[in-house]
């Protein structure tokens, strides 16, 4: 059996994942990180592509499994 490689997220993408976990909107994340909401959406899209998620719920599930966040 071949082990799946863990997708490598950038430090900024990890920050975005943690803020999605906190249920912040793209606009709230943008304000907190001092970037545009469009950049937040680009990060979210890149994260989804890397981990194979379709929605923010998929990102949160990944965050829990990967240990990026804890309950």
CORJOKA-V551833 format. One record per backbone hydrogen bond with DSSP energy under -0.5 kcal/mol. CO is the residue of the C=O (numbers start at 1). NH is the residue of the N-H. E is the energy in kcal/mol with one decimal. If there is no record, write none. Layout:
CO/NH/E + CO/NH/E
This chain:
7/9/-0.8 + 10/14/-2.3 + 11/15/-1.9 + 12/16/-2.3 + 13/17/-2.5 + 14/18/-2.4 + 15/19/-1.9 + 16/20/-2.5 + 17/21/-2.4 + 18/22/-1.0 + 19/24/-1.9 + 20/23/-2.2 + 25/29/-2.7 + 26/30/-2.6 + 27/31/-2.2 + 28/32/-2.4 + 29/33/-2.6 + 30/34/-1.0 + 30/35/-2.1 + 36/40/-1.9 + 37/41/-2.4 + 38/42/-1.9 + 39/43/-2.5 + 40/44/-2.7 + 41/45/-2.5 + 42/46/-2.5 + 43/47/-2.7 + 44/48/-2.5 + 45/49/-2.4 + 46/50/-2.3 + 47/51/-2.4 + 48/52/-1.8 + 48/53/-1.1 + 55/59/-1.5 + 56/60/-2.4 + 57/61/-2.5 + 58/62/-2.2 + 59/63/-2.5 + 60/64/-2.1 + 61/65/-2.4 + 62/66/-3.1 + 63/67/-0.6 + 63/68/-1.8 + 63/69/-1.4 + 64/67/-0.6
